[in-house]
């Protein structure tokens, strides 16, 4: 059975690679559409990541908008994140350099 967005977001801290996030202090807002529409946010600070459901309390540095099923496929390695972006399956706003770092900060299955 495929992962749900809730399960995926709960697993994010376990997939976080703090050594790849040195000096990163950022808030990311996730806007999911499709079957599991909803908003989530992640705060990366001091080598830790905190994930919560809802709109972030602070202005996000980056916003990622994607269909929930596409995002699950990216996180599980079934879909390449860069290809998904180029195909318009992922929309990014704000700090695009942060998006590139994000790929490195989490180990994809």
Number of C-alpha atoms within 10 A of each C-alpha: 3 10 13 15 19 13 11 16 20 15 12 18 17 11 16 20 18 18 11 15 20 14 12 16 14 17 23 26 26 24 19 21 16 11 11 13 14 16 16 20 23 22 21 22 16 12 15 16 20 14 19 15 15 14 17 18 9 12 12 19 16 18 19 19 17 21 17 19 18 20 26 20 16 18 21 16 13 13 14 15 20 15 12 17 13 11 10 11 15 18 15 16 14 13 14 14 9 15 19 12 13 16 15 14 18 18 15 14 9
